[in-house]
Every structure is written in structure tokens, then in C-alpha cells.
Amino acid sequence: MNFSQTLNAYIKAVGCTSKELSQVSGISVSQISKYKNGKRTPRENSEQVKALARGLYLLAEKKEVKIEHEEIIDSFSNASRKKNDSLDIFSENFRFLIKQLKINMSDLSSFMNYDPSFLSKIKNSSRYPSNINSFCTEMGRFIAKRFNNPDGRMALISVFGGTEDKYREESEIIECVQSFLTTKQTPSNELIGTFLSSLNKTVVAQSKRATPVRLPSIPKTLGRTKYYFGLRGMQSAEADFFRTTILSSSKKSVFIHSDMGMNEVDGEQKQKLTEAVEMLISKGISLIMIHNINRPINEMLMGLEVWIPLYMTGMVSSFYFDELLSSDFPQILCTSGVAALQGECISTNQEASTFLVTTNKNQLEYYFKKRDYMLSRAMPLIKFYSSENEEEFNSFIKNSVSDSKVHEIRKKEFPNISFTVNSGKWISINRIVSDPIHFVVFNKRLIKAIDVFLKNQ
């Protein structure tokens, strides 16, 4: 039972009125009425819960009804805990939606006729709407009004999935928003299972460097700084940066970070980028990646699946940001020993973008400092260990055992891999055929997804 049902059951069992309970507990009649009809739910172990339980116990004694005080406390705690779990889910989803869709809180409060400070409290889990269903409907109407356009529908697809056709009618968008806000968002086992199955097949192959890929040549002189605009400009800028780097004699690491959307990048361009990365690795140039994981779990898994073979070369280090550096102006930064690519766009219109590629020494020094700053804020995503640094991996495991329980899991459906789990901290996916390799995952969202999958199998 929820809290209102539990409270009404005790009031009926004791045989008291709201007024009597108010006089004994010190809680107003109007507040008790809100608890009874489910408009409000007190926090677990709050003073309100204790006062209500104490009041009902005293009234039960007076009316000679046998009910233990501890029984009432336990029942109220369980009921309020269940309710607040759903409220916490709502707040978490509300925060995620605001962040992912880059919703302006002032615009939202004006549309929904809510005080901005109250919306902030909902976002911080300190307050909740009295009627969540009505709140979800109004927020759905706001999103339908602001996002029912080509760019907006692509943003909705990135959060909710589906196709553009799903987000053309207001009623469908409202239904989607309401379902999202009130449902615990956990990645489906099917997605994780597909990812692990692919990884199980991939790791059978021997770790090796990428096969050299022939790229078109570059003019002898790029020019110290060149500017580009729009999506076509982005493609040209990326091509010039990678060609300049590949054809140089520098073996310094290449740094890559982009939180720009990939919706407008066609398959051919993605293939060219993959080939350029493979060419760098074949030259012995290592890569430092800051991945954009602020996207639906299915997109994150698909992206990682593409990168797994490259991780197996031992030439890729990966990181991620807990928070986007800029939600309104997504950016790209790539640096090498001889060149830098810098660009940004307006989040709602990727065509409104500007880029530059430079080999100017002074500009390079600035972009190297920016790279170092970004890395200082980034967190490790996946660390790769091969047979060459197996001792380092064993040392990592040994140090982890000292402060927490580490256990290994094997599943018959994945005969080539095992899982070393340090719950909530990391999960290592280990190749158990041929030479050992280990992918240690540090991102909490991905850890939880894999952990839930393993426990449900």
C-alpha cells in the first residue's frame, strides 16, 4: 500500500477523525487531508511520519485499540519509502530531460505557470508537484511546442529513440514525455546482451595494429590557419587535420574530443574518419579520446562497439565528462604534434558552425593548454590491459581487493569472456581465450547496465 492508503487504514482501525489526529499529532487538518488523498507524502523517517505514528498510537490507547507504536512506524516508513522511490525516479528523469534537451528553466516556468524556484527544487529533489500526472502533461505540451520541428525531432530521437514520425503529433509527444518521466530508465537487457555478444566474438581475434589505409594526398602547403563553415566545412576541416597529421613526421599523440551531434554526418564521412584513425594507429601514433556519453545507452554502446577493435591495439586511451562543457555551443577539438582543429556550432542548428585548422605555433600552444585542461576534468571511461601489461592489471586488482569485494562471473553464453566485478566502481571484461586482455570500464552508467544484465541472466 502507498502512504495515503496506509494512513487511511490506520485512521479507520483506530476509529478517529482527522481533527482528533490533528490535535494529538500537532499536524494541521489540511495537511492530514493532503496525506489522506495522496496529494502529499512525507519523507521516510521525517518528523511528520513520527508525529502521525505517535498520534495514532495515543488515540489507539485511548480508544482501547491494540496497535503497537513500532508497527505503525514500520508501516509508515515502508509506505513513504515506496512513494519516495517513485518521486526520486521522477526527479532524476526530470533532471536528465532538462539537461539532454537543453531546456531553458525560465521558459519552462513561464509556459507551465510555475515559479522558477519551485522547478529548481523539483530538479534538486527537495520538492515535488502535487499532481505529477498533470505536471508531466504540461511539460509534454511545452516540449511538443518547442521541439515539433526537424531539429527538435532529432533531439527527441536522441533521448527517447524511434523515428521522426513518432514526434509529429502533440498527443504522442505528451504520452512519450509522461512515460519517460514516471518510469525508471534502465537500459534493456537486449541492448547489453547484443553488445556483450559482439564483444565476445570480437575478442577471439588476435590484438594487432590496424591495417594501413591509403588516404588522398594533401597539397604541399595547407597554410598556417584556414577557416571553414557549415557541415561541409566541418568535413573539409577534419580531412585537412588528419591528412596534415598523417603526412607529417610527428609521432606525438593525437587528442580527439567532440560533443557535436552526429545526426548530420553521413556514413561515408564516418567511414573516412575511421580510416584516418586506423592510419594514425598504423603509423604508431597513439590516440587520446574524450567520448561524448551524454546520449542514450544504445548510441553509447554502438559507439563503443566500433572502438573495441581499436582499443585492442593498445593505442587508444578513453575518457569522458560527467557534465558537458557547454550545452548551448557544442564543440570539437583535435590536436596533434603539428596541427589543431577547433570548431563549434549552435546546439539547435549544427549548420550554423565555424571551424579552423591551424599549424601556427602560438595557436597550437593555446590548444595544447586547452587539451590539458579538458583532460584534467575528464574521467577514465575504459582502460585496456594486454598481455604486455598483465602485471599492471594484477596489481590493479590486488589494490582493489584491499577495500572492497571483487568477484568473477562467467556466463555460458559468452565462452570467450569473463567479468571481474567491483560493484559500483568498475567492471573488467576479460578475454579468456588466447593471450589475456582486459577492458576495465569505469563509467557508472555503463557499469550499472552491465551489472543489471549479469544479475538478471
C-alpha positions in Angstrom: 0.0 0.0 0.0 1.1 3.6 -0.6 1.2 6.1 2.2 -2.3 7.5 1.8 -3.8 4.0 1.8 -1.8 3.1 4.9 -2.8 6.3 6.8 -6.5 5.8 5.9 -6.3 2.2 7.1 -4.9 3.2 10.5 -7.4 6.0 10.9 -10.2 3.5 10.2 -8.8 0.9 12.6 -8.3 3.4 15.4 -11.7 5.0 14.7 -10.6 8.6 14.9 -11.2 11.7 12.8 -8.7 13.9 11.1 -9.5 16.6 13.6 -8.7 14.2 16.5 -5.4 13.1 14.9 -4.5 16.8 14.3 -5.0 17.7 17.9 -2.8 14.9 19.2 -0.1 14.9 16.5 0.2 18.7 16.1 -0.2 18.4 12.2 -2.9 20.6 10.7 -6.1 19.1 9.5 -5.4 20.4 5.9 -2.0 18.7 5.9 -3.5 15.4 7.1 -6.2 15.8 4.4 -3.4 16.0 1.7 -1.7 12.9 3.1 -5.1 11.0 3.1 -5.9 11.8 -0.5 -2.3 11.2 -1.8 -1.5 14.8 -2.7 1.4 14.8 -0.4 3.7 12.1 1.0 6.0 12.8 4.0 9.6 11.7 3.7 10.6 8.4 5.3 11.6 8.9 9.0 10.6 12.6 8.9 9.1 14.4 11.9 5.7 14.3 10.2 5.8 10.5 10.0 6.9 10.2 13.6 4.1 12.7 14.8 1.4 10.8 12.9 2.5 7.5 14.2 2.7 8.8 17.8 -0.7 10.5 17.5 -2.4 7.3 16.2 -0.8 5.2 18.9 -2.0 7.6 21.7 -5.6 7.6 20.1 -5.5 3.8 19.9 -4.6 3.6 23.6 -7.4 6.0 24.5 -9.9 4.0 22.4 -8.5 0.7 23.7 -7.5 -0.5 20.2 -4.5 -2.8 20.3 -1.9 -1.4 17.9 1.8 -1.2 18.6 3.7 2.0 18.1 6.6 0.3 16.3 4.1 -1.4 13.9 2.7 2.0 12.8 6.2 3.4 12.4 7.4 0.5 10.3 4.2 0.6 8.1 4.5 4.3 7.5 8.3 4.0 6.7 7.7 1.3 4.2 4.8 3.2 2.6 6.6 6.5 2.4 9.8 4.8 1.1 7.9 3.2 -1.8 6.3 6.5 -2.7 9.6 8.4 -2.5 11.4 5.9 -4.6 9.0 6.8 -7.4 9.5 10.5 -6.7 13.2 10.1 -6.8 12.9 8.4 -10.2 10.7 11.3 -11.4 13.3 13.9 -10.2 16.2 12.0 -11.8 14.3 11.8 -15.1 13.3 15.4 -14.9 16.9 16.5 -14.5 18.1 14.2 -17.3 15.4 15.6 -19.7 16.3 19.2 -18.9 19.9 18.5 -19.5 19.6 16.4 -22.6 17.1 18.7 -24.4 18.8 21.9 -23.1 15.6 23.3 -21.8 15.6 26.8 -20.5 14.2 26.8 -17.0 12.8 30.3 -17.3 10.9 29.4 -20.5 9.6 26.2 -18.9 8.4 28.0 -15.7 6.7 30.7 -17.8 4.9 28.2 -20.0 3.8 26.0 -17.1 3.0 28.9 -14.8 5.3 27.6 -12.1 7.7 29.6 -10.0 11.3 29.1 -11.3 12.5 28.4 -7.8 9.9 25.6 -7.4 11.1 24.0 -10.6 14.7 24.2 -9.3 13.5 22.4 -6.1 11.9 19.7 -8.2 15.2 19.3 -10.1 17.1 19.0 -6.9 14.6 16.5 -5.3 13.7 18.9 -2.5 10.1 19.4 -3.7 7.6 17.6 -5.9 4.5 18.5 -7.9 1.2 17.9 -6.0 -0.1 16.2 -9.2 2.7 14.5 -11.1 0.5 13.4 -14.0 -0.8 16.9 -14.6 2.8 18.2 -14.4 4.0 15.6 -16.9 1.2 16.5 -19.3 2.1 20.2 -19.2 5.7 19.5 -19.7 4.8 17.3 -22.6 2.8 20.2 -24.1 5.9 22.5 -23.7 8.2 20.0 -25.4 5.7 19.4 -28.2 5.5 23.2 -28.8 9.3 23.7 -28.8 10.5 20.6 -30.4 8.0 19.8 -33.1 10.4 20.8 -36.0 13.1 18.9 -37.8 16.0 19.8 -35.4 13.7 19.4 -32.4 12.5 15.9 -33.5 16.1 14.8 -33.9 16.8 15.9 -30.3 13.8 13.9 -29.2 15.0 10.8 -31.1 18.4 11.1 -29.3 16.6 10.9 -25.9 13.5 8.7 -26.5 14.5 6.7 -29.6 12.2 6.0 -32.5 11.8 7.9 -35.7 10.7 11.4 -36.7 7.1 10.3 -37.4 6.7 9.4 -33.8 7.0 13.1 -32.8 4.7 14.9 -35.2 1.6 14.9 -33.0 1.3 16.7 -29.7 -0.6 13.8 -28.1 2.2 11.4 -29.0 4.9 13.6 -27.6 2.9 14.2 -24.4 2.5 10.4 -23.9 6.2 9.8 -24.6 7.3 12.5 -22.0 4.8 11.3 -19.4 6.0 7.7 -19.7 9.7 8.8 -19.6 9.3 11.0 -16.5 7.5 8.4 -14.4 9.4 5.2 -15.5 12.7 4.1 -14.2 15.1 4.5 -17.1 17.3 1.3 -17.2 18.9 0.1 -20.3 17.2 -3.0 -21.7 19.0 -6.4 -21.3 18.7 -6.9 -25.0 21.0 -3.9 -25.8 23.6 -5.0 -23.2 23.3 -8.6 -24.4 23.9 -7.6 -28.0 26.9 -5.5 -27.0 28.5 -8.3 -25.0 27.8 -10.9 -27.7 29.6 -8.7 -30.2 32.5 -8.2 -27.8 32.6 -12.0 -27.1 33.1 -12.6 -30.9 35.5 -9.7 -31.4 38.0 -10.7 -28.7 38.7 -14.0 -30.4 40.7 -12.2 -32.9 44.3 -11.5 -32.0 45.2 -8.0 -31.0 47.0 -6.3 -33.8 47.6 -2.9 -35.3 45.1 -1.5 -37.8 45.8 -2.2 -41.4 47.2 0.8 -43.2 44.7 2.7 -45.2 45.5 4.8 -48.3 44.3 8.4 -48.0 44.2 11.1 -50.6 47.2 13.3 -50.7 47.2 16.8 -49.4 48.5 20.0 -51.1 52.1 20.7 -50.1 51.1 23.9 -48.3 48.0 23.9 -46.2 48.6 27.4 -44.9 49.1 28.2 -41.2 45.4 28.8 -40.4 42.4 28.0 -42.6 38.7 28.7 -41.7 35.6 26.6 -42.6 31.9 27.0 -42.2 28.8 24.7 -42.1 28.6 20.9 -42.3 30.6 20.7 -45.5 33.2 22.9 -43.9 33.4 20.5 -40.9 34.1 17.6 -43.2 36.8 19.5 -45.0 38.4 20.7 -41.8 38.5 17.1 -40.4 40.1 15.8 -43.6 42.7 18.6 -43.6 43.6 18.0 -40.0 44.0 14.2 -40.4 45.9 14.5 -43.7 48.3 17.1 -42.2 49.0 14.9 -39.2 49.3 11.6 -41.1 51.7 13.1 -43.7 53.9 14.7 -41.0 56.9 13.1 -39.3 55.5 13.7 -35.8 54.7 10.7 -33.7 53.1 12.7 -30.8 49.7 11.5 -29.5 46.5 12.8 -31.2 43.8 14.2 -29.0 40.2 14.0 -30.1 37.0 15.4 -28.4 33.7 16.3 -29.9 30.3 16.7 -28.3 28.7 17.8 -31.5 25.8 15.7 -32.8 26.4 13.0 -35.4 23.0 13.1 -36.9 24.1 15.2 -39.9 27.3 13.2 -40.6 26.7 10.7 -43.4 28.0 7.2 -43.5 30.7 8.0 -46.0 32.2 10.7 -43.8 32.1 8.4 -40.7 34.0 5.8 -42.8 36.6 8.3 -43.8 37.1 9.3 -40.1 37.5 5.6 -39.1 40.1 5.1 -41.9 42.0 8.2 -40.8 42.1 6.9 -37.2 43.3 3.5 -38.4 46.0 5.2 -40.4 47.3 7.1 -37.4 47.5 3.8 -35.4 49.3 2.1 -38.2 51.9 4.8 -38.0 52.4 4.2 -34.3 50.6 7.3 -33.2 48.5 6.8 -30.0 45.1 8.4 -29.5 43.6 10.1 -26.5 39.8 10.2 -26.8 37.2 12.0 -24.7 34.0 10.3 -25.7 30.6 12.0 -25.6 28.5 9.6 -23.5 25.7 12.1 -22.8 23.4 10.2 -25.1 21.0 7.2 -25.0 22.6 4.0 -23.8 22.1 2.3 -27.3 24.1 5.0 -29.0 26.8 4.8 -26.4 27.1 1.0 -26.8 27.1 1.2 -30.6 29.9 3.8 -30.5 32.0 1.7 -28.1 31.4 -1.4 -30.2 33.1 0.4 -33.2 36.0 1.4 -31.0 36.7 -2.0 -29.3 38.9 -3.4 -32.1 40.9 -0.1 -32.0 41.3 -0.5 -28.2 42.7 -3.9 -28.8 45.7 -2.3 -30.5 46.7 -0.8 -27.1 47.0 2.6 -28.8 43.8 4.2 -27.5 43.1 5.9 -24.2 39.5 6.9 -23.5 37.9 9.4 -21.1 34.5 11.1 -20.6 33.0 14.1 -19.0 30.3 13.8 -16.3 28.9 17.1 -17.5 29.0 18.7 -20.9 31.4 21.7 -21.0 28.8 23.7 -23.0 25.2 22.7 -23.7 24.4 25.6 -26.0 27.6 25.6 -28.1 28.9 22.1 -28.7 32.5 22.0 -29.8 35.2 19.9 -31.3 38.9 20.0 -30.5 41.6 17.8 -32.1 45.3 18.3 -31.6 48.4 16.5 -32.9 52.1 17.3 -32.9 51.7 19.6 -36.0 48.1 20.8 -36.2 44.9 21.6 -34.3 41.3 21.6 -35.3 38.9 23.8 -33.4 35.2 24.3 -34.0 31.8 24.9 -32.5 28.2 25.2 -33.5 24.8 26.4 -32.2 23.2 23.4 -30.4 19.9 23.9 -32.2 21.4 24.4 -35.6 24.5 22.4 -36.5 24.7 24.1 -39.9 25.5 27.3 -38.0 29.0 26.3 -37.3 32.6 27.5 -37.7 35.9 25.7 -37.7 39.6 26.3 -38.2 42.7 24.1 -38.8 46.0 25.7 -37.8 49.7 24.8 -37.8 50.6 28.2 -36.3 53.0 27.7 -33.3 51.3 30.2 -31.0 47.8 28.9 -31.7 49.0 25.3 -31.2 50.4 26.2 -27.8 47.0 27.6 -26.7 45.1 24.5 -28.0 47.6 22.2 -26.2 46.8 24.1 -22.9 43.1 23.7 -23.6 43.6 20.0 -24.3 45.4 19.6 -21.0 42.7 21.5 -19.1 40.0 19.2 -20.7 41.9 16.1 -19.7 42.3 17.4 -16.1 38.5 17.5 -15.9 37.8 14.2 -17.7 37.3 10.8 -16.1 38.6 7.4 -17.3 36.0 5.6 -19.4 37.7 2.3 -20.4 41.3 1.3 -19.7 42.8 -1.5 -21.8 45.3 -4.1 -20.5 47.0 -6.6 -22.7 49.5 -9.5 -22.0 52.2 -6.9 -22.2 51.0 -5.1 -19.0 49.3 -8.1 -17.3 51.3 -7.4 -14.1 49.9 -3.9 -14.0 46.4 -5.3 -14.3 47.0 -7.8 -11.5 48.4 -5.0 -9.3 45.2 -3.0 -10.0 43.0 -6.0 -8.9 45.1 -6.6 -5.8 44.8 -2.9 -4.7 41.1 -3.0 -5.3 40.6 -6.2 -3.1 42.0 -4.4 -0.1 39.0 -2.1 0.3 36.1 -3.9 -1.3 34.9 -7.3 -2.5 35.9 -8.3 -6.0 34.4 -11.4 -7.7 34.5 -13.0 -11.1 31.4 -14.0 -13.2 31.3 -16.4 -16.1 28.3 -16.9 -18.4 28.0 -19.9 -20.7 26.5 -17.7 -23.5 29.9 -15.8 -23.5 32.5 -18.5 -23.7 35.3 -16.2 -24.7 35.0 -13.6 -21.9 34.6 -13.4 -18.1 33.7 -10.4 -15.9 35.6 -9.2 -12.8 33.2 -7.1 -10.8 33.9 -4.4 -8.2 30.3 -3.3 -7.7 29.7 0.4 -8.3 33.4 1.1 -9.0 34.4 -0.8 -12.1 33.8 -3.9 -14.2 36.6 -5.7 -16.1 35.6 -7.6 -19.3 38.4 -10.2 -19.7 39.4 -12.3 -22.7 39.8 -15.9 -21.5 40.9 -17.4 -24.8 44.4 -16.9 -26.3 46.5 -14.2 -24.6 44.6 -12.3 -21.8 43.2 -8.9 -22.5 41.1 -6.8 -20.2 38.7 -3.9 -20.8 38.2 -2.1 -17.4 35.0 0.0 -17.5 34.8 3.0 -15.1 31.7 4.8 -16.2 29.0 4.3 -13.6 26.1 4.3 -16.1 27.7 1.5 -18.2 28.8 -0.4 -15.0 25.2 -0.4 -13.8 23.9 -1.5 -17.2 26.2 -4.5 -17.4 25.8 -5.4 -13.7 22.0 -5.4 -14.1 22.3 -7.6 -17.1 24.6 -10.1 -15.4 22.3 -10.4 -12.4 19.2 -11.0 -14.5 20.7 -13.8 -16.6 
